[in-house]
Amino acid sequence: MARLGTYTTFDCPTKQIDEAFDWLQEEFNKIEGYVRKISNAHDFGSYPSFEIDYPLELNDIDMDDEDTPEKDYDKKDEWHEKAEKIYNEYVELFEKYL
């Protein structure tokens, strides 16, 4: 299983949390990513966020390692592009609640 937040963390909407979570899971499943809803502790109370993980095959590709094969860089770059599109759609759909 992947580590939490290996790609990034998305802000969770203040309303429609379950709908946003379901939508993100469906979209990231298409590119073999993982989404988890977590609760973050804070002085003013806990708040939810969505942790986004890479697919297992991309998890250990180090983009800063000079010994990483070019094809691995390309695979991870392609995944980043797809994930960015998902994020942009997510913001459009849920921006009034973020």
KERO-544291 format. One record per residue: z, y, x of N, C-alpha, C in turn. Coordinates in steps of 0.05 Angstrom, whole numbers, plus 32768, in hexadecimal, padded with zeros to 4 digits. Layout:
N
n.pz: Z | n.py: Y | n.px: X | ca.pz: Z | ca.py: Y | ca.px: X | c.pz: Z | c.py: Y | c.px: X
...
//
This chain:
98
n.pz: 8000 | n.py: 7FE8 | n.px: 8011 | ca.pz: 8000 | ca.py: 8000 | ca.px: 8000 | c.pz: 8000 | c.py: 8019 | c.px: 8012
n.pz: 7FF3 | n.py: 802D | n.px: 8009 | ca.pz: 7FF0 | ca.py: 8046 | ca.px: 8018 | c.pz: 800B | c.py: 8056 | c.px: 8018
n.pz: 800D | n.py: 8067 | n.px: 802C | ca.pz: 8024 | ca.py: 8079 | ca.px: 802D | c.pz: 8020 | c.py: 8090 | c.px: 8019
n.pz: 8035 | n.py: 809B | n.px: 800F | ca.pz: 8033 | ca.py: 80B1 | ca.px: 7FFC | c.pz: 8027 | c.py: 80C9 | c.px: 8009
n.pz: 8013 | n.py: 80D5 | n.px: 7FFB | ca.pz: 8008 | ca.py: 80EE | ca.px: 8004 | c.pz: 7FF9 | c.py: 80EE | c.px: 801E
n.pz: 7FEB | n.py: 80D8 | n.px: 8024 | ca.pz: 7FDD | ca.py: 80D7 | ca.px: 803D | c.pz: 7FC5 | c.py: 80EA | c.px: 803D
n.pz: 7FBB | n.py: 80F1 | n.px: 8026 | ca.pz: 7FA5 | ca.py: 8105 | ca.px: 8024 | c.pz: 7FB1 | c.py: 8121 | c.px: 801E
n.pz: 7FBE | n.py: 8123 | n.px: 8007 | ca.pz: 7FCA | ca.py: 813D | ca.px: 8000 | c.pz: 7FDC | c.py: 813A | c.px: 7FE8
n.pz: 7FE6 | n.py: 8151 | n.px: 7FDF | ca.pz: 7FF7 | ca.py: 8152 | ca.px: 7FC7 | c.pz: 7FEA | c.py: 8167 | c.px: 7FB4
n.pz: 7FE7 | n.py: 8160 | n.px: 7F9B | ca.pz: 7FDD | ca.py: 8173 | ca.px: 7F87 | c.pz: 7FF5 | c.py: 817E | c.px: 7F76
n.pz: 7FF3 | n.py: 8197 | n.px: 7F70 | ca.pz: 8007 | ca.py: 81A2 | ca.px: 7F5D | c.pz: 8004 | c.py: 8194 | c.px: 7F42
n.pz: 801A | n.py: 8191 | n.px: 7F35 | ca.pz: 801A | ca.py: 8183 | ca.px: 7F1B | c.pz: 801B | c.py: 8199 | c.px: 7F05
n.pz: 800B | n.py: 8196 | n.px: 7EF0 | ca.pz: 800C | ca.py: 81AA | ca.px: 7EDB | c.pz: 8027 | c.py: 81AA | c.px: 7ECD
n.pz: 802E | n.py: 81C1 | n.px: 7EC2 | ca.pz: 8047 | ca.py: 81C4 | ca.px: 7EB4 | c.pz: 8045 | c.py: 81B7 | c.px: 7E98
n.pz: 802E | n.py: 81B3 | n.px: 7E8E | ca.pz: 8029 | ca.py: 81A5 | ca.px: 7E75 | c.pz: 8013 | c.py: 8191 | c.px: 7E7A
n.pz: 8010 | n.py: 817E | n.px: 7E69 | ca.pz: 7FFB | ca.py: 8169 | ca.px: 7E6C | c.pz: 7FFD | c.py: 8159 | c.px: 7E86
n.pz: 8016 | n.py: 8154 | n.px: 7E8E | ca.pz: 801A | ca.py: 8146 | ca.px: 7EA7 | c.pz: 800E | c.py: 812A | c.px: 7EA5
n.pz: 8014 | n.py: 811C | n.px: 7E8F | ca.pz: 8009 | ca.py: 8100 | ca.px: 7E8D | c.pz: 7FEB | c.py: 8100 | c.px: 7E8C
n.pz: 7FDF | n.py: 8113 | n.px: 7E7E | ca.pz: 7FC2 | ca.py: 8114 | ca.px: 7E7C | c.pz: 7FB6 | c.py: 811A | c.px: 7E97
n.pz: 7FC2 | n.py: 812C | n.px: 7EA6 | ca.pz: 7FB8 | ca.py: 8133 | ca.px: 7EC1 | c.pz: 7FBB | c.py: 811B | c.px: 7ED3
n.pz: 7FD1 | n.py: 810D | n.px: 7ED2 | ca.pz: 7FD6 | ca.py: 80F5 | ca.px: 7EE3 | c.pz: 7FC1 | c.py: 80E0 | c.px: 7EDC
n.pz: 7FBD | n.py: 80DA | n.px: 7EC3 | ca.pz: 7FA9 | ca.py: 80C6 | ca.px: 7EBB | c.pz: 7F8D | c.py: 80CD | c.px: 7EC4
n.pz: 7F86 | n.py: 80E7 | n.px: 7EC1 | ca.pz: 7F6C | ca.py: 80F0 | ca.px: 7EC9 | c.pz: 7F68 | c.py: 80ED | c.px: 7EE8
n.pz: 7F7C | n.py: 80F5 | n.px: 7EF7 | ca.pz: 7F7B | ca.py: 80F2 | ca.px: 7F14 | c.pz: 7F79 | c.py: 80D5 | c.px: 7F1D
n.pz: 7F89 | n.py: 80C4 | n.px: 7F10 | ca.pz: 7F87 | ca.py: 80A8 | ca.px: 7F17 | c.pz: 7F6C | c.py: 809D | c.px: 7F12
n.pz: 7F60 | n.py: 80A3 | n.px: 7EFB | ca.pz: 7F45 | ca.py: 8099 | ca.px: 7EF5 | c.pz: 7F31 | c.py: 80A3 | c.px: 7F0A
n.pz: 7F32 | n.py: 80BC | n.px: 7F10 | ca.pz: 7F1E | ca.py: 80C8 | ca.px: 7F23 | c.pz: 7F22 | c.py: 80BD | c.px: 7F3F
n.pz: 7F3B | n.py: 80BB | n.px: 7F49 | ca.pz: 7F40 | ca.py: 80B1 | ca.px: 7F64 | c.pz: 7F3B | c.py: 8093 | c.px: 7F66
n.pz: 7F3E | n.py: 8084 | n.px: 7F50 | ca.pz: 7F37 | ca.py: 8068 | ca.px: 7F50 | c.pz: 7F1A | c.py: 8064 | c.px: 7F56
n.pz: 7F09 | n.py: 8076 | n.px: 7F4D | ca.pz: 7EEC | ca.py: 8075 | ca.px: 7F52 | c.pz: 7EE6 | c.py: 8076 | c.px: 7F70
n.pz: 7EF7 | n.py: 8084 | n.px: 7F7F | ca.pz: 7EF2 | ca.py: 8086 | ca.px: 7F9C | c.pz: 7F07 | c.py: 8076 | c.px: 7FAC
n.pz: 7F15 | n.py: 8065 | n.px: 7F9E | ca.pz: 7F28 | ca.py: 8052 | ca.px: 7FA9 | c.pz: 7F41 | c.py: 8060 | c.px: 7FB5
n.pz: 7F47 | n.py: 8078 | n.px: 7FAB | ca.pz: 7F5F | ca.py: 8086 | ca.px: 7FB3 | c.pz: 7F76 | c.py: 807F | c.px: 7FA1
n.pz: 7F8E | n.py: 8088 | n.px: 7FA8 | ca.pz: 7FA6 | ca.py: 8082 | ca.px: 7F98 | c.pz: 7FB3 | c.py: 809C | c.px: 7F90
n.pz: 7FBF | n.py: 809C | n.px: 7F78 | ca.pz: 7FCE | ca.py: 80B4 | ca.px: 7F6E | c.pz: 7FE9 | c.py: 80AA | c.px: 7F65
n.pz: 7FFD | n.py: 80B9 | n.px: 7F6D | ca.pz: 8019 | ca.py: 80B3 | ca.px: 7F64 | c.pz: 8025 | c.py: 80CD | c.px: 7F5A
n.pz: 8035 | n.py: 80CB | n.px: 7F46 | ca.pz: 8045 | ca.py: 80E2 | ca.px: 7F3C | c.pz: 8061 | c.py: 80DF | c.px: 7F48
n.pz: 806A | n.py: 80F3 | n.px: 7F56 | ca.pz: 8084 | ca.py: 80F2 | ca.px: 7F62 | c.pz: 8095 | c.py: 810A | c.px: 7F59
n.pz: 80AE | n.py: 8108 | n.px: 7F5C | ca.pz: 80C1 | ca.py: 811D | ca.px: 7F56 | c.pz: 80CC | c.py: 8129 | c.px: 7F70
n.pz: 80C8 | n.py: 8142 | n.px: 7F74 | ca.pz: 80D1 | ca.py: 8150 | ca.px: 7F8C | c.pz: 80EC | c.py: 815E | c.px: 7F87
n.pz: 80FF | n.py: 8158 | n.px: 7F97 | ca.pz: 8119 | ca.py: 8165 | ca.px: 7F95 | c.pz: 8117 | c.py: 8182 | c.px: 7F9E
n.pz: 8124 | n.py: 8194 | n.px: 7F90 | ca.pz: 8124 | ca.py: 81B0 | ca.px: 7F97 | c.pz: 813E | c.py: 81BC | c.px: 7F8E
n.pz: 8146 | n.py: 81D3 | n.px: 7F9B | ca.pz: 8160 | ca.py: 81E0 | ca.px: 7F94 | c.pz: 8161 | c.py: 81E7 | c.px: 7F77
n.pz: 814B | n.py: 81EE | n.px: 7F6B | ca.pz: 814A | ca.py: 81F7 | ca.px: 7F4F | c.pz: 8143 | c.py: 81E0 | c.px: 7F3B
n.pz: 8145 | n.py: 81C7 | n.px: 7F45 | ca.pz: 813E | ca.py: 81B0 | ca.px: 7F34 | c.pz: 8126 | c.py: 81A2 | c.px: 7F3F
n.pz: 8122 | n.py: 818A | n.px: 7F36 | ca.pz: 810B | ca.py: 817B | ca.px: 7F40 | c.pz: 80F1 | c.py: 8183 | c.px: 7F31
n.pz: 80DB | n.py: 817F | n.px: 7F3E | ca.pz: 80C1 | ca.py: 8185 | ca.px: 7F32 | c.pz: 80AD | c.py: 816F | c.px: 7F3A
n.pz: 809A | n.py: 8169 | n.px: 7F28 | ca.pz: 8087 | ca.py: 8153 | ca.px: 7F2E | c.pz: 806F | c.py: 815E | c.px: 7F3E
n.pz: 8063 | n.py: 814C | n.px: 7F4E | ca.pz: 804A | ca.py: 8151 | ca.px: 7F5B | c.pz: 803A | c.py: 8137 | c.px: 7F5D
n.pz: 8021 | n.py: 8139 | n.px: 7F63 | ca.pz: 8010 | ca.py: 8121 | ca.px: 7F66 | c.pz: 800A | c.py: 811D | c.px: 7F84
n.pz: 8011 | n.py: 8106 | n.px: 7F8E | ca.pz: 800B | ca.py: 80FF | ca.px: 7FA9 | c.pz: 7FF0 | c.py: 80EF | c.px: 7FAA
n.pz: 7FDE | n.py: 80F7 | n.px: 7FBB | ca.pz: 7FC4 | ca.py: 80EA | ca.px: 7FBD | c.pz: 7FC2 | c.py: 80DC | c.px: 7FD7
n.pz: 7FBB | n.py: 80C2 | n.px: 7FD6 | ca.pz: 7FB8 | ca.py: 80B2 | ca.px: 7FEE | c.pz: 7F9B | c.py: 80A9 | c.px: 7FF2
n.pz: 7F94 | n.py: 80A6 | n.px: 800C | ca.pz: 7F7A | ca.py: 809B | ca.px: 8013 | c.pz: 7F78 | c.py: 807E | c.px: 800A
n.pz: 7F5F | n.py: 8074 | n.px: 8008 | ca.pz: 7F5C | ca.py: 8057 | ca.px: 8005 | c.pz: 7F67 | c.py: 804A | c.px: 801F
n.pz: 7F70 | n.py: 8031 | n.px: 801C | ca.pz: 7F7C | ca.py: 8024 | ca.px: 8033 | c.pz: 7F6A | c.py: 8023 | c.px: 804B
n.pz: 7F50 | n.py: 801F | n.px: 8047 | ca.pz: 7F3E | ca.py: 801D | ca.px: 805E | c.pz: 7F3B | c.py: 8037 | c.px: 806D
n.pz: 7F41 | n.py: 804E | n.px: 8060 | ca.pz: 7F3F | ca.py: 8068 | ca.px: 806E | c.pz: 7F59 | c.py: 8072 | c.px: 8078
n.pz: 7F6E | n.py: 8066 | n.px: 8070 | ca.pz: 7F89 | ca.py: 8070 | ca.px: 8075 | c.pz: 7F8F | c.py: 8073 | c.px: 8093
n.pz: 7F85 | n.py: 8061 | n.px: 80A4 | ca.pz: 7F8C | ca.py: 8061 | ca.px: 80C0 | c.pz: 7F76 | c.py: 806F | c.px: 80D2
n.pz: 7F62 | n.py: 807A | n.px: 80C5 | ca.pz: 7F4D | ca.py: 8088 | ca.px: 80D5 | c.pz: 7F58 | c.py: 80A3 | c.px: 80DD
n.pz: 7F5B | n.py: 80A8 | n.px: 80F7 | ca.pz: 7F65 | ca.py: 80C1 | ca.px: 8101 | c.pz: 7F4E | c.py: 80D3 | c.px: 8109
n.pz: 7F4B | n.py: 80E8 | n.px: 80F9 | ca.pz: 7F35 | ca.py: 80FB | ca.px: 80FE | c.pz: 7F38 | c.py: 810A | c.px: 8118
n.pz: 7F4F | n.py: 810A | n.px: 8124 | ca.pz: 7F54 | ca.py: 8118 | ca.px: 813D | c.pz: 7F51 | c.py: 8106 | c.px: 8156
n.pz: 7F4D | n.py: 80EC | n.px: 8151 | ca.pz: 7F4B | ca.py: 80D9 | ca.px: 8167 | c.pz: 7F2E | c.py: 80D7 | c.px: 8171
n.pz: 7F2A | n.py: 80DE | n.px: 818A | ca.pz: 7F0F | ca.py: 80DD | ca.px: 8196 | c.pz: 7F03 | c.py: 80C1 | c.px: 8197
n.pz: 7F13 | n.py: 80AD | n.px: 8195 | ca.pz: 7F0A | ca.py: 8091 | ca.px: 8197 | c.pz: 7F01 | c.py: 8086 | c.px: 817B
n.pz: 7F05 | n.py: 8096 | n.px: 8167 | ca.pz: 7EFD | ca.py: 808D | ca.px: 814C | c.pz: 7EDF | c.py: 808D | c.px: 814A
n.pz: 7ED3 | n.py: 8076 | n.px: 8141 | ca.pz: 7EB6 | ca.py: 8075 | ca.px: 813E | c.pz: 7EAB | c.py: 808A | c.px: 812A
n.pz: 7E94 | n.py: 8095 | n.px: 8130 | ca.pz: 7E88 | ca.py: 80AA | ca.px: 811F | c.pz: 7E84 | c.py: 80A1 | c.px: 8102
n.pz: 7E7E | n.py: 8087 | n.px: 80FE | ca.pz: 7E7A | ca.py: 807D | ca.px: 80E3 | c.pz: 7E95 | c.py: 807F | c.px: 80D3
n.pz: 7EAB | n.py: 807C | n.px: 80E1 | ca.pz: 7EC5 | ca.py: 807E | ca.px: 80D3 | c.pz: 7ECB | c.py: 809C | c.px: 80CC
n.pz: 7EC4 | n.py: 80AE | n.px: 80DE | ca.pz: 7EC6 | ca.py: 80CA | ca.px: 80D7 | c.pz: 7EB5 | c.py: 80D1 | c.px: 80BE
n.pz: 7E9D | n.py: 80C6 | n.px: 80BE | ca.pz: 7E8B | ca.py: 80CC | ca.px: 80A8 | c.pz: 7E96 | c.py: 80C1 | c.px: 808D
n.pz: 7EA1 | n.py: 80A9 | n.px: 808E | ca.pz: 7EAC | ca.py: 809D | ca.px: 8076 | c.pz: 7EC3 | c.py: 80AE | c.px: 806B
n.pz: 7ED4 | n.py: 80B7 | n.px: 807D | ca.pz: 7EEB | ca.py: 80C7 | ca.px: 8074 | c.pz: 7EE2 | c.py: 80E3 | c.px: 806A
n.pz: 7ECE | n.py: 80EE | n.px: 8078 | ca.pz: 7EC3 | ca.py: 8108 | ca.px: 806F | c.pz: 7EB6 | c.py: 8105 | c.px: 8053
n.pz: 7EA8 | n.py: 80F0 | n.px: 804E | ca.pz: 7E9C | ca.py: 80EC | ca.px: 8034 | c.pz: 7EB1 | c.py: 80E9 | c.px: 801E
n.pz: 7EC7 | n.py: 80DB | n.px: 8025 | ca.pz: 7EDD | ca.py: 80D8 | ca.px: 8012 | c.pz: 7EE9 | c.py: 80F3 | c.px: 800C
n.pz: 7EED | n.py: 8104 | n.px: 8021 | ca.pz: 7EF9 | ca.py: 811E | ca.px: 801E | c.pz: 7EE8 | c.py: 812F | c.px: 800B
n.pz: 7ECD | n.py: 812D | n.px: 800D | ca.pz: 7EBB | ca.py: 813D | ca.px: 7FFC | c.pz: 7EBF | c.py: 8134 | c.px: 7FDF
n.pz: 7EC1 | n.py: 811A | n.px: 7FDA | ca.pz: 7EC5 | ca.py: 8110 | ca.px: 7FBF | c.pz: 7EE0 | c.py: 8119 | c.px: 7FB4
n.pz: 7EF4 | n.py: 8117 | n.px: 7FC5 | ca.pz: 7F0F | ca.py: 811F | ca.px: 7FBC | c.pz: 7F10 | c.py: 813D | c.px: 7FB6
n.pz: 7F02 | n.py: 814D | n.px: 7FC5 | ca.pz: 7F01 | ca.py: 816A | ca.px: 7FC1 | c.pz: 7EF4 | c.py: 8170 | c.px: 7FA5
n.pz: 7EDF | n.py: 8161 | n.px: 7F9F | ca.pz: 7ED3 | ca.py: 8165 | ca.px: 7F85 | c.pz: 7EE6 | c.py: 815E | c.px: 7F6E
n.pz: 7EF5 | n.py: 8149 | n.px: 7F72 | ca.pz: 7F09 | ca.py: 8141 | ca.px: 7F5E | c.pz: 7F1E | c.py: 8157 | c.px: 7F5B
n.pz: 7F27 | n.py: 8162 | n.px: 7F72 | ca.pz: 7F3B | ca.py: 8177 | ca.px: 7F71 | c.pz: 7F30 | c.py: 818F | c.px: 7F62
n.pz: 7F18 | n.py: 8197 | n.px: 7F67 | ca.pz: 7F0C | ca.py: 81AE | ca.px: 7F5A | c.pz: 7F0A | c.py: 81AA | c.px: 7F3C
n.pz: 7F02 | n.py: 8192 | n.px: 7F33 | ca.pz: 7F01 | ca.py: 818C | ca.px: 7F17 | c.pz: 7F1D | c.py: 818C | c.px: 7F0B
n.pz: 7F30 | n.py: 8181 | n.px: 7F19 | ca.pz: 7F4C | ca.py: 8181 | ca.px: 7F10 | c.pz: 7F56 | c.py: 819D | c.px: 7F0B
n.pz: 7F51 | n.py: 81AF | n.px: 7F1E | ca.pz: 7F5A | ca.py: 81CB | ca.px: 7F1A | c.pz: 7F4D | c.py: 81D7 | c.px: 7F02
n.pz: 7F33 | n.py: 81D2 | n.px: 7EFE | ca.pz: 7F25 | ca.py: 81DD | ca.px: 7EE7 | c.pz: 7F31 | c.py: 81D3 | c.px: 7ECD
n.pz: 7F37 | n.py: 81B9 | n.px: 7ECC | ca.pz: 7F41 | ca.py: 81AD | ca.px: 7EB4 | c.pz: 7F5E | c.py: 81B6 | c.px: 7EAD
n.pz: 7F6E | n.py: 81B9 | n.px: 7EC2 | ca.pz: 7F8B | ca.py: 81BD | ca.px: 7EBE | c.pz: 7F96 | c.py: 81D7 | c.px: 7EC9
n.pz: 7F84 | n.py: 81EA | n.px: 7ED1 | ca.pz: 7F8D | ca.py: 8202 | ca.px: 7EDE | c.pz: 7F9F | c.py: 8213 | c.px: 7ECD
n.pz: 7F9C | n.py: 8213 | n.px: 7EB3 | ca.pz: 7FAE | ca.py: 8224 | ca.px: 7EA3 | c.pz: 7FCA | c.py: 8219 | c.px: 7EA1
n.pz: 7FCE | n.py: 8200 | n.px: 7EAB | ca.pz: 7FE9 | ca.py: 81F4 | ca.px: 7EAB | c.pz: 7FF4 | c.py: 81F1 | c.px: 7EC7
n.pz: 7FE5 | n.py: 81F9 | n.px: 7EDC | ca.pz: 7FEF | ca.py: 81F6 | ca.px: 7EF7 | c.pz: 8001 | c.py: 820D | c.px: 7F00
//
